Amino acid sequence: AQSVTQLGSHVSVSEGALVLLRCNYSSSVPPYLFWYVQYPNQGLQLLLKYTSAATLVKGINGFEAEFKKSETSFHLTKPSAHMSDAAEYFCAVRLSGAQKLVFGQGTRLTINP
Amino acid sequence: GAGVSQSPSNKVTEKGKDVELRCDPISGHTALYWYRQSLGQGLEFLIYFQGNSAPDKSGLPSDRFSAERTGGSVSTLTIQRTQQEDSAVYLCASSLALGQNTEAFFGQGTRLTVV
């Protein structure tokens, strides 16, 4: 069973526009949630993680994500896109009682000048 | 080292040959993970180590794949009798300890091409 779904394998926005990357999880118990970014030919870097301390999580590079239990979502946003944000973004979950991280299929973000 | 180190960064091998991929985790990290990233695919979990033992090896695709970890540090992923479908980027990650909100730190990956 798919634990995490990212809607949209490709998202394209204009420089300065809002970035919204969608992530939904399928678990009756809220899992631990992470967003990672992968720049071309590089490994994955953590953007932010949900720790249950607050539903709105701020990460690096101006990104943030909001945990919504009622919608089983953890969408990633950035108010104003920058050219340097072009990368692939992965949502990941760690289910309660498990250790492995399960990743979504990824969303490739393109920024148009 | 400062980060997770993987070697080689690139490997081209002939179909049917065996390959070994190496991962040096961050010093002191007890958990180590292997993932596979194929073109156009997400990250596929292969195996996870806690210390030298592998509590979860459910993602290994076939018995041609094996992994070990020694001294609670370096890990080797071995693929025997490689096939073209094994071509992918193999990513290793480590984390400090068991903890469900503990982040995993990733290496740069080994790009394996089977010709």
HADDOCK unambig.tbl for C-alpha pairs under 7 A between the chains (distance, minus, plus):
assign (segid A and resid 32 and name CA) (segid B and resid 100 and name CA) 6.52 0.50 0.50
assign (segid A and resid 32 and name CA) (segid B and resid 101 and name CA) 5.80 0.50 0.50
assign (segid A and resid 42 and name CA) (segid B and resid 108 and name CA) 5.28 0.50 0.50
assign (segid A and resid 43 and name CA) (segid B and resid 106 and name CA) 5.77 0.50 0.50
assign (segid A and resid 43 and name CA) (segid B and resid 107 and name CA) 5.48 0.50 0.50
assign (segid A and resid 43 and name CA) (segid B and resid 108 and name CA) 4.17 0.50 0.50
assign (segid A and resid 43 and name CA) (segid B and resid 109 and name CA) 6.38 0.50 0.50
assign (segid A and resid 44 and name CA) (segid B and resid 106 and name CA) 5.62 0.50 0.50
assign (segid A and resid 51 and name CA) (segid B and resid 101 and name CA) 6.31 0.50 0.50
assign (segid A and resid 94 and name CA) (segid B and resid 100 and name CA) 6.52 0.50 0.50
assign (segid A and resid 99 and name CA) (segid B and resid 100 and name CA) 6.56 0.50 0.50
assign (segid A and resid 100 and name CA) (segid B and resid 48 and name CA) 6.91 0.50 0.50
assign (segid A and resid 103 and name CA) (segid B and resid 42 and name CA) 6.72 0.50 0.50
assign (segid A and resid 103 and name CA) (segid B and resid 43 and name CA) 5.87 0.50 0.50
assign (segid A and resid 104 and name CA) (segid B and resid 42 and name CA) 6.13 0.50 0.50
assign (segid A and resid 105 and name CA) (segid B and resid 41 and name CA) 6.05 0.50 0.50
assign (segid A and resid 105 and name CA) (segid B and resid 42 and name CA) 3.99 0.50 0.50
assign (segid A and resid 106 and name CA) (segid B and resid 42 and name CA) 5.81 0.50 0.50
